[in-house]
């Protein structure tokens, strides 16, 4: 049987694992696909490769498809998020100079309390230069929400600068940045090179943030339904495999090879299991649910999450009141998720939208075939986002 070629792009990050595992463990081949993976040096390059048809799918920042529907990607086609492939997985850190200031002030670096960490950061010299991988990213949204809630002003007290993840450590070493928010392993690499320390996982800002999605051009999805189905099934099965702790060491070995991340597997294994060396003296911290690939509704492309992203982008970019934020959220393709993954056992909630930030603990909800557990979903400031509210 001949295999259907699908070219997919990714950035060398631990949360690119679903695509890599789908290829290396044969999930894609079992779905009749020959999955050819291409690493990109930056998110802007990956976005363009996808938009201009040089690849058919991508491991993508969750805000990018929403931004395409809002007209923030001028001249580029509309992108869709077929499914969420990971939740959380980012760290916020500081340069060595800023770390010393917080240590001198008695800050404990416990990696759990976003309010305490933010209050400590607010005492640092301003303006702070904070690196994020891309302007249209969950990193930018969460850092901006976090710091502005604590009284800092964007563009005055802190500046967001886009730096590709593999280049983040070098920018810290050159003292071009005071802080950074980046996906693993690049935060840990900064610590390994004694260039900075880890202060907070972004899971402490929003405990269930949709980080990466499986993105395609909308027109390609409409024209290639069978291929889309096979691709979604392969990636979802990879996400399920990655959610089993017994598989994490093997996953770290696969990701560590020169073909993918080219990083020591022990660093990758720590990120997958939420164990961190936070500074150059070797202090260790454990973060529960640091990075999740499946379970508790993680993979489902909730329209409410798309709407939250749309509203944040609208605020940050000053979009007109006529912007159709509800329509923009429709790029999170719950319809395709239900169509292609229900037959192979993926849990399907009765509704495609929910109140974000409302769950203080895992909660059982009804599904089309019984019930499922939704994971804890809280914002650090106890914000509640109800997409149905006017």
VOPAGU-2260 file (C-alpha; in pm, 1 decimal, decimal comma):
REM VOPAGU-2260
SITE   aa  ch    i         X         Y         Z
SITE  UNK   A    0       0,0       0,0       0,0
SITE  UNK   A    1     140,1     339,9     -96,1
SITE  UNK   A    2     155,4     602,7     175,6
SITE  UNK   A    3      19,8     955,8     144,3
SITE  UNK   A    4     301,2    1209,2     192,5
SITE  UNK   A    5     232,6    1481,5     449,4
SITE  UNK   A    6     498,6    1742,8     517,9
SITE  UNK   A    7     479,7    1888,5     867,4
SITE  UNK   A    8     691,1    2151,6    1038,1
SITE  UNK   A    9     793,5    2205,4    1396,5
SITE  UNK   A   10    1017,9    2414,5    1620,8
SITE  UNK   A   11    1279,3    2217,0    1822,2
SITE  UNK   A   12    1089,3    2207,2    2152,1
SITE  UNK   A   13     986,5    1933,0    2390,9
SITE  UNK   A   14     621,5    1999,2    2307,4
SITE  UNK   A   15     685,4    1910,3    1943,1
SITE  UNK   A   16     678,6    1551,8    2072,3
SITE  UNK   A   17     334,4    1454,3    1932,1
SITE  UNK   A   18     442,9    1500,1    1569,5
SITE  UNK   A   19     781,8    1340,0    1630,2
SITE  UNK   A   20     631,8    1042,0    1813,4
SITE  UNK   A   21     360,9    1004,2    1547,9
SITE  UNK   A   22     638,1     956,2    1292,6
SITE  UNK   A   23     897,4     762,3    1491,3
SITE  UNK   A   24     661,9     515,4    1660,1
SITE  UNK   A   25     470,4     441,7    1341,7
SITE  UNK   A   26     134,0     595,4    1429,1
SITE  UNK   A   27     136,4     797,9    1106,5
SITE  UNK   A   28     232,8     499,1     892,8
SITE  UNK   A   29     -46,9     293,6    1048,3
SITE  UNK   A   30    -285,7     564,9     927,1
SITE  UNK   A   31    -150,5     539,6     573,3
SITE  UNK   A   32      70,3     847,2     595,7
SITE  UNK   A   33     435,7     912,9     523,9
SITE  UNK   A   34     503,8    1195,0     769,6
SITE  UNK   A   35     803,2    1407,0     664,1
SITE  UNK   A   36     910,9    1644,4     942,8
SITE  UNK   A   37    1094,8    1970,7     888,4
SITE  UNK   A   38    1246,3    2180,1    1167,4
SITE  UNK   A   39    1209,8    2557,0    1131,9
SITE  UNK   A   40    1443,7    2812,5    1290,1
SITE  UNK   A   41    1167,4    3049,2    1404,9
SITE  UNK   A   42     790,4    3075,1    1442,3
SITE  UNK   A   43     765,1    3332,0    1164,7
SITE  UNK   A   44     943,2    3092,9     927,5
SITE  UNK   A   45     718,0    2804,7    1029,7
SITE  UNK   A   46     406,3    3019,9     986,4
SITE  UNK   A   47     515,0    3116,1     634,7
SITE  UNK   A   48     605,4    2760,9     535,5
SITE  UNK   A   49     252,8    2656,6     629,8
SITE  UNK   A   50      75,4    2958,9     484,6
SITE  UNK   A   51     248,4    2932,1     145,8
SITE  UNK   A   52     193,7    2557,8     110,9
SITE  UNK   A   53     552,8    2435,4     147,7
SITE  UNK   A   54     427,4    2212,7     428,3
SITE  UNK   A   55      75,9    2085,9     493,6
SITE  UNK   A   56      69,1    2086,8     875,2
SITE  UNK   A   57     256,9    2233,3    1168,4
SITE  UNK   A   58     314,7    2220,6    1541,9
SITE  UNK   A   59     195,5    2577,3    1599,6
SITE  UNK   A   60     142,1    2839,7    1868,5
SITE  UNK   A   61    -227,1    2837,9    1959,3
SITE  UNK   A   62    -286,4    3212,4    1895,5
SITE  UNK   A   63    -160,6    3199,9    1535,1
SITE  UNK   A   64    -471,8    3043,9    1371,5
SITE  UNK   A   65    -693,1    3285,1    1568,0
SITE  UNK   A   66    -476,4    3576,5    1453,6
SITE  UNK   A   67    -522,5    3461,6    1093,6
SITE  UNK   A   68    -901,0    3487,8    1132,0
SITE  UNK   A   69    -870,5    3834,0    1289,1
SITE  UNK   A   70    -667,3    3967,0     996,8
SITE  UNK   A   71    -345,4    4002,2    1195,9
SITE  UNK   A   72    -152,1    3795,1     940,1
SITE  UNK   A   73    -190,5    4033,5     649,8
SITE  UNK   A   74    -195,4    3864,0     311,3
SITE  UNK   A   75    -176,1    3513,0     452,6
SITE  UNK   A   76    -450,6    3249,9     426,0
SITE  UNK   A   77    -679,1    3143,2     707,9
SITE  UNK   A   78    -531,5    2872,6     930,1
SITE  UNK   A   79    -718,9    2616,3    1140,5
SITE  UNK   A   80    -637,0    2441,4    1467,9
SITE  UNK   A   81    -745,6    2079,5    1425,9
SITE  UNK   A   82    -668,1    1988,6    1786,5
SITE  UNK   A   83    -464,2    2103,8    2083,4
SITE  UNK   A   84    -144,0    1900,0    2108,1
SITE  UNK   A   85     -14,9    2029,7    2443,1
SITE  UNK   A   86    -113,6    2238,6    2742,0
SITE  UNK   A   87     137,0    2449,0    2937,7
SITE  UNK   A   88     506,6    2360,1    2904,8
SITE  UNK   A   89     669,2    2705,8    2930,2
SITE  UNK   A   90     893,1    2861,3    3194,7
SITE  UNK   A   91     954,9    3221,0    3293,3
SITE  UNK   A   92    1308,9    3301,3    3401,1
SITE  UNK   A   93    1548,6    3583,2    3475,6
SITE  UNK   A   94    1904,4    3668,7    3379,1
SITE  UNK   A   95    2183,1    3608,8    3631,3
SITE  UNK   A   96    2194,9    3979,1    3720,2
SITE  UNK   A   97    1822,2    3993,3    3794,1
SITE  UNK   A   98    1838,9    3660,7    3977,3
SITE  UNK   A   99    2099,9    3801,8    4215,6
SITE  UNK   A  100    1877,9    4100,7    4291,7
SITE  UNK   A  101    1588,0    3874,1    4389,5
SITE  UNK   A  102    1811,9    3646,2    4595,1
SITE  UNK   A  103    1949,5    3947,0    4780,8
SITE  UNK   A  104    1589,3    4050,7    4852,9
SITE  UNK   A  105    1511,3    3706,9    4998,3
SITE  UNK   A  106    1290,1    3570,3    4720,1
SITE  UNK   A  107    1238,0    3195,1    4759,5
SITE  UNK   A  108    1202,0    3074,6    4395,3
SITE  UNK   A  109     936,3    2816,5    4483,3
SITE  UNK   A  110     794,8    2804,3    4124,0
SITE  UNK   A  111     433,8    2791,5    4242,0
SITE  UNK   A  112     295,2    3132,2    4339,3
SITE  UNK   A  113     251,7    3368,9    4043,6
SITE  UNK   A  114     137,7    3658,4    4262,1
SITE  UNK   A  115     441,7    3643,0    4491,2
SITE  UNK   A  116     677,3    3599,7    4195,0
SITE  UNK   A  117     515,8    3890,8    4009,7
SITE  UNK   A  118     538,2    4117,8    4313,1
SITE  UNK   A  119     908,4    4036,7    4342,9
SITE  UNK   A  120     967,6    4106,0    3974,1
SITE  UNK   A  121     786,6    4438,8    4009,9
SITE  UNK   A  122    1070,0    4552,9    4240,9
SITE  UNK   A  123    1335,7    4507,3    3971,5
SITE  UNK   A  124    1480,4    4799,0    3771,4
SITE  UNK   A  125    1258,8    4905,2    3482,2
SITE  UNK   A  126    1195,5    4878,0    3201,0
SITE  UNK   A  127    1242,8    4503,0    3192,8
SITE  UNK   A  128    1330,8    4345,1    2859,0
SITE  UNK   A  129    1145,3    4013,8    2835,7
SITE  UNK   A  130    1201,8    3767,4    2554,0
SITE  UNK   A  131     920,3    3552,5    2417,2
SITE  UNK   A  132     938,4    3324,3    2111,4
SITE  UNK   A  133     684,3    3518,2    1901,9
SITE  UNK   A  134     450,2    3814,1    1942,1
SITE  UNK   A  135     146,8    3597,3    1861,6
SITE  UNK   A  136     202,0    3343,1    2136,6
SITE  UNK   A  137      54,5    3219,5    2461,2
SITE  UNK   A  138     383,8    3329,1    2618,1
SITE  UNK   A  139     313,0    3692,0    2526,1
SITE  UNK   A  140     -50,9    3673,2    2637,5
SITE  UNK   A  141      20,4    3516,2    2975,7
SITE  UNK   A  142     321,7    3732,0    3063,0
SITE  UNK   A  143     132,1    4048,0    2966,9
SITE  UNK   A  144    -178,9    3946,9    3162,4
SITE  UNK   A  145      30,8    3849,7    3464,7
SITE  UNK   A  146     247,6    4160,3    3488,9
SITE  UNK   A  147     -21,2    4414,4    3401,8
SITE  UNK   A  148    -251,0    4265,3    3667,3
SITE  UNK   A  149      25,1    4334,1    3919,8
SITE  UNK   A  150      47,8    4699,2    3816,7
SITE  UNK   A  151     317,6    4705,7    3548,8
SITE  UNK   A  152     252,4    4884,2    3219,5
SITE  UNK   A  153     333,5    4729,3    2882,1
SITE  UNK   A  154     582,1    4939,4    2686,1
SITE  UNK   A  155     674,3    5139,3    2993,6
SITE  UNK   A  156     764,5    4900,3    3275,8
SITE  UNK   A  157     838,9    4605,2    3051,2
SITE  UNK   A  158     898,2    4540,1    2681,6
SITE  UNK   A  159     815,6    4214,9    2504,3
SITE  UNK   A  160    1080,1    4114,1    2247,2
SITE  UNK   A  161    1051,7    3822,5    2004,2
SITE  UNK   A  162    1346,1    3580,8    2013,4
SITE  UNK   A  163    1334,0    3230,0    1854,5
SITE  UNK   A  164    1348,5    2960,7    2126,9
SITE  UNK   A  165    1689,0    2813,9    2028,5
SITE  UNK   A  166    1840,5    3165,4    2041,6
SITE  UNK   A  167    1695,4    3265,9    2379,8
SITE  UNK   A  168    1992,5    3155,0    2589,3
SITE  UNK   A  169    2239,6    3342,4    2370,4
SITE  UNK   A  170    2030,8    3660,0    2400,4
SITE  UNK   A  171    2041,4    3626,0    2780,1
SITE  UNK   A  172    2417,8    3566,8    2771,9
SITE  UNK   A  173    2467,3    3881,6    2561,9
SITE  UNK   A  174    2262,6    4074,1    2822,2
SITE  UNK   A  175    2006,3    4172,1    2561,1
SITE  UNK   A  176    1726,6    4043,4    2788,5
SITE  UNK   A  177    1646,4    4068,0    3157,9
SITE  UNK   A  178    1388,5    3791,9    3153,5
SITE  UNK   A  179    1247,0    3525,0    2924,8
SITE  UNK   A  180     942,0    3308,1    2874,8
SITE  UNK   A  181    1013,2    3005,2    2660,3
SITE  UNK   A  182     925,5    2640,9    2608,6
SITE  UNK   A  183    1151,6    2364,2    2728,7
SITE  UNK   A  184    1427,4    2265,5    2691,8
SITE  UNK   A  185    1550,1    2620,5    2631,9
SITE  UNK   A  186    1476,7    2749,9    2982,5
SITE  UNK   A  187    1674,6    2463,0    3130,9
SITE  UNK   A  188    1953,5    2515,3    2879,6
SITE  UNK   A  189    1981,7    2874,8    3005,2
SITE  UNK   A  190    2027,0    2736,8    3357,5
SITE  UNK   A  191    2276,3    2472,5    3237,8
SITE  UNK   A  192    2488,2    2749,3    3086,3
SITE  UNK   A  193    2466,0    2954,1    3409,5
SITE  UNK   A  194    2304,2    3241,7    3220,8
SITE  UNK   A  195    1990,6    3265,5    3433,7
SITE  UNK   A  196    1740,6    3098,3    3663,2
SITE  UNK   A  197    1382,7    2971,3    3646,0
SITE  UNK   A  198    1120,5    3169,3    3838,1
SITE  UNK   A  199     781,1    3033,6    3735,6
SITE  UNK   A  200     611,1    2785,2    3503,8
SITE  UNK   A  201     335,8    2950,5    3300,3
SITE  UNK   A  202     104,5    2681,8    3438,4
SITE  UNK   A  203     109,2    2894,1    3756,6
SITE  UNK   A  204     -46,6    3179,6    3555,2
SITE  UNK   A  205    -312,1    2967,4    3381,8
SITE  UNK   A  206    -321,6    2605,3    3489,7
SITE  UNK   A  207    -470,7    2476,8    3164,1
SITE  UNK   A  208    -346,8    2703,9    2885,5
SITE  UNK   A  209    -371,0    2559,1    2531,2
SITE  UNK   A  210     -11,3    2596,6    2420,2
SITE  UNK   A  211      42,0    2424,2    2084,7
SITE  UNK   A  212    -203,0    2308,5    1820,3
SITE  UNK   A  213    -196,6    2095,7    1507,9
SITE  UNK   A  214    -240,4    2366,8    1244,9
SITE  UNK   A  215    -325,1    2343,6     873,9
SITE  UNK   A  216    -448,1    2580,2     606,2
SITE  UNK   A  217    -826,7    2586,3     608,8
SITE  UNK   A  218    -842,4    2533,5     233,4
SITE  UNK   A  219    -618,3    2225,7     259,2
SITE  UNK   A  220    -840,1    2078,0     531,8
SITE  UNK   A  221   -1147,8    2124,6     313,4
SITE  UNK   A  222    -984,4    1955,0      14,7
SITE  UNK   A  223    -813,8    1662,4     194,8
SITE  UNK   A  224   -1063,4    1520,2     441,2
SITE  UNK   A  225    -925,9    1165,2     442,0
SITE  UNK   A  226    -567,7    1282,1     492,5
SITE  UNK   A  227    -676,9    1521,3     767,6
SITE  UNK   A  228    -852,2    1231,8     939,5
SITE  UNK   A  229    -542,5    1011,8     928,7
SITE  UNK   A  230    -317,7    1291,6    1049,0
SITE  UNK   A  231    -545,0    1377,8    1341,4
SITE  UNK   A  232    -574,8    1014,2    1444,1
SITE  UNK   A  233    -197,7     962,0    1430,8
SITE  UNK   A  234    -119,9    1275,3    1634,2
SITE  UNK   A  235    -394,5    1203,5    1888,8
SITE  UNK   A  236    -261,4     851,9    1940,4
SITE  UNK   A  237      85,6     999,6    1991,5
SITE  UNK   A  238     -56,8    1241,7    2250,9
SITE  UNK   A  239    -217,2     945,9    2432,5
SITE  UNK   A  240     113,9     757,3    2429,5
SITE  UNK   A  241     295,2    1060,9    2568,7
SITE  UNK   A  242      43,8    1093,4    2852,6
SITE  UNK   A  243     159,5     760,4    2997,8
SITE  UNK   A  244     446,0     822,1    3243,4
SITE  UNK   A  245     597,5     484,6    3156,5
SITE  UNK   A  246     679,7     617,0    2809,3
SITE  UNK   A  247     852,2     941,3    2905,2
SITE  UNK   A  248    1208,6     808,2    2919,4
SITE  UNK   A  249    1172,4     657,5    2572,9
SITE  UNK   A  250    1015,8     980,0    2447,7
SITE  UNK   A  251    1312,5    1176,6    2582,6
SITE  UNK   A  252    1553,5     945,7    2398,0
SITE  UNK   A  253    1363,9     991,0    2070,7
SITE  UNK   A  254    1351,4    1370,3    2104,0
SITE  UNK   A  255    1716,4    1400,1    2206,2
SITE  UNK   A  256    1860,1    1277,2    1876,7
SITE  UNK   A  257    2036,7    1511,7    1639,8
SITE  UNK   A  258    1751,8    1472,1    1393,2
SITE  UNK   A  259    1522,7    1658,3    1634,6
SITE  UNK   A  260    1637,0    1855,2    1941,8
SITE  UNK   A  261    1999,7    1743,3    1969,6
SITE  UNK   A  262    1984,6    1794,8    2347,6
SITE  UNK   A  263    2085,5    1565,6    2635,6
SITE  UNK   A  264    1795,0    1327,8    2697,8
SITE  UNK   A  265    1815,7    1381,6    3074,7
SITE  UNK   A  266    1721,8    1750,7    3032,5
SITE  UNK   A  267    1426,7    1651,1    2812,8
SITE  UNK   A  268    1315,5    1382,4    3056,8
SITE  UNK   A  269    1310,7    1638,7    3338,6
SITE  UNK   A  270    1086,5    1867,7    3135,0
SITE  UNK   A  271     848,8    1584,6    3044,2
SITE  UNK   A  272     815,4    1484,7    3409,8
SITE  UNK   A  273     813,4    1836,9    3557,4
SITE  UNK   A  274    1144,8    1815,4    3747,0
SITE  UNK   A  275    1364,2    2122,9    3724,7
SITE  UNK   A  276    1708,8    2240,1    3820,5
SITE  UNK   A  277    1624,3    2608,2    3863,9
SITE  UNK   A  278    1966,6    2769,6    3903,7
SITE  UNK   A  279    2340,0    2718,3    3861,0
SITE  UNK   A  280    2375,7    2592,9    4219,9
SITE  UNK   A  281    2158,0    2291,4    4137,8
SITE  UNK   A  282    1844,5    2365,0    4340,2
SITE  UNK   A  283    1562,1    2130,5    4236,9
SITE  UNK   A  284    1186,2    2191,3    4210,4
SITE  UNK   A  285     893,5    1971,6    4107,0
SITE  UNK   A  286     600,0    2113,3    3907,3
SITE  UNK   A  287     283,8    1907,3    3876,1
SITE  UNK   A  288     114,6    1912,7    3534,2
SITE  UNK   A  289     397,0    2118,9    3388,7
SITE  UNK   A  290     330,7    1981,5    3039,7
SITE  UNK   A  291      27,4    1777,6    2937,2
SITE  UNK   A  292     -38,2    1610,3    2602,6
SITE  UNK   A  293    -373,6    1432,5    2654,5
SITE  UNK   A  294    -641,0    1362,9    2913,7
SITE  UNK   A  295    -871,7    1593,5    3111,2
SITE  UNK   A  296    -996,1    1754,8    2790,5
SITE  UNK   A  297    -651,5    1881,7    2688,2
SITE  UNK   A  298    -666,7    1783,8    2319,2
SITE  UNK   A  299   -1019,0    1910,1    2255,1
SITE  UNK   A  300   -1007,6    2244,7    2064,5
SITE  UNK   A  301   -1248,3    2433,1    2292,8
SITE  UNK   A  302   -1421,9    2726,0    2124,7
SITE  UNK   A  303   -1402,1    2908,5    2457,7
SITE  UNK   A  304   -1022,8    2890,0    2449,2
SITE  UNK   A  305   -1022,9    3022,9    2094,0
SITE  UNK   A  306   -1251,6    3305,6    2209,4
SITE  UNK   A  307   -1025,4    3387,3    2506,4
SITE  UNK   A  308    -729,4    3413,5    2270,1
SITE  UNK   A  309    -932,1    3629,8    2029,6
SITE  UNK   A  310   -1027,4    3872,3    2305,9
SITE  UNK   A  311    -669,9    3896,9    2431,8
SITE  UNK   A  312    -538,3    3963,6    2080,5
SITE  UNK   A  313    -812,2    4220,2    2022,4
SITE  UNK   A  314    -710,3    4406,8    2336,9
SITE  UNK   A  315    -336,7    4394,3    2270,6
SITE  UNK   A  316    -362,5    4500,4    1907,1
SITE  UNK   A  317    -646,9    4750,1    1947,4
SITE  UNK   A  318    -881,3    4582,3    1699,3
SITE  UNK   A  319   -1204,8    4765,9    1614,8
SITE  UNK   A  320   -1524,8    4681,0    1800,8
SITE  UNK   A  321   -1659,6    4536,7    1475,4
SITE  UNK   A  322   -1406,1    4250,4    1489,6
SITE  UNK   A  323   -1598,7    3922,4    1495,6
SITE  UNK   A  324   -1430,1    3749,8    1787,0
SITE  UNK   A  325   -1680,1    3463,9    1800,4
SITE  UNK   A  326   -1617,6    3385,3    1433,1
SITE  UNK   A  327   -1242,2    3396,8    1492,0
SITE  UNK   A  328   -1275,9    3129,6    1759,0
SITE  UNK   A  329   -1426,1    2895,9    1496,9
SITE  UNK   A  330   -1076,6    2823,3    1365,0
SITE  UNK   A  331   -1060,6    2584,9    1662,3
SITE  UNK   A  332   -1220,0    2300,4    1466,5
SITE  UNK   A  333   -1437,3    2115,3    1715,0
SITE  UNK   A  334   -1639,7    1979,4    1422,8
SITE  UNK   A  335   -1342,7    1799,0    1268,9
SITE  UNK   A  336   -1225,5    1677,6    1608,8
SITE  UNK   A  337   -1564,8    1519,9    1674,0
SITE  UNK   A  338   -1592,4    1375,0    1324,9
SITE  UNK   A  339   -1250,0    1213,2    1303,4
SITE  UNK   A  340   -1160,2    1119,7    1662,0
SITE  UNK   A  341   -1486,9    1002,9    1815,5
SITE  UNK   A  342   -1475,3     677,1    1613,9
SITE  UNK   A  343   -1138,0     583,8    1768,5
SITE  UNK   A  344   -1235,6     654,3    2128,5
SITE  UNK   A  345   -1152,2    1017,7    2199,4
SITE  UNK   A  346   -1377,0    1163,2    2468,4
SITE  UNK   A  347   -1628,7    1414,5    2336,7
SITE  UNK   A  348   -1784,7    1669,7    2573,9
SITE  UNK   A  349   -2149,0    1750,4    2512,9
SITE  UNK   A  350   -2062,6    2115,2    2455,3
SITE  UNK   A  351   -1782,6    2270,9    2255,0
SITE  UNK   A  352   -1739,1    2566,2    2488,9
SITE  UNK   A  353   -1692,2    2601,1    2864,2
SITE  UNK   A  354   -1632,0    2864,3    3129,6
SITE  UNK   A  355   -1254,0    2907,9    3147,3
SITE  UNK   A  356   -1090,2    2941,3    3488,7
SITE  UNK   A  357   -1382,2    2793,6    3682,0
SITE  UNK   A  358   -1251,1    2455,5    3798,0
SITE  UNK   A  359   -1058,9    2445,9    4124,1
SITE  UNK   A  360   -1016,6    2067,6    4105,2
SITE  UNK   A  361   -1068,4    1784,2    3853,7
SITE  UNK   A  362   -1439,3    1767,5    3773,5
SITE  UNK   A  363   -1658,6    1504,5    3608,4
SITE  UNK   A  364   -1871,8    1625,2    3315,5
SITE  UNK   A  365   -2105,1    1453,0    3073,1
SITE  UNK   A  366   -1994,1    1337,9    2730,0
SITE  UNK   A  367   -2177,6    1200,0    2428,5
SITE  UNK   A  368   -2098,6     847,0    2549,4
SITE  UNK   A  369   -2084,5     881,9    2928,1
SITE  UNK   A  370   -1858,2    1110,9    3129,2
SITE  UNK   A  371   -1503,9    1245,4    3141,6
SITE  UNK   A  372   -1286,4    1434,2    3387,2
SITE  UNK   A  373   -1185,2    1791,0    3312,5
SITE  UNK   A  374    -864,3    1897,5    3483,0
SITE  UNK   A  375    -810,5    2187,6    3719,4
SITE  UNK   A  376    -849,8    2514,0    3527,7
SITE  UNK   A  377    -756,0    2830,8    3716,9
SITE  UNK   A  378    -606,1    3170,3    3641,2
SITE  UNK   A  379    -359,9    3303,5    3900,6
SITE  UNK   A  380    -585,3    3604,7    3968,3
SITE  UNK   A  381    -906,8    3397,0    3994,1
SITE  UNK   A  382   -1034,2    3545,4    3667,2
SITE  UNK   A  383   -1337,5    3373,5    3517,6
SITE  UNK   A  384   -1389,9    3387,8    3142,2
SITE  UNK   A  385   -1745,0    3313,0    3030,0
SITE  UNK   A  386   -1759,9    3326,6    2647,7
SITE  UNK   A  387   -2139,2    3355,1    2656,8
SITE  UNK   A  388   -2133,1    3675,4    2864,9
SITE  UNK   A  389   -2201,6    3999,0    2681,4
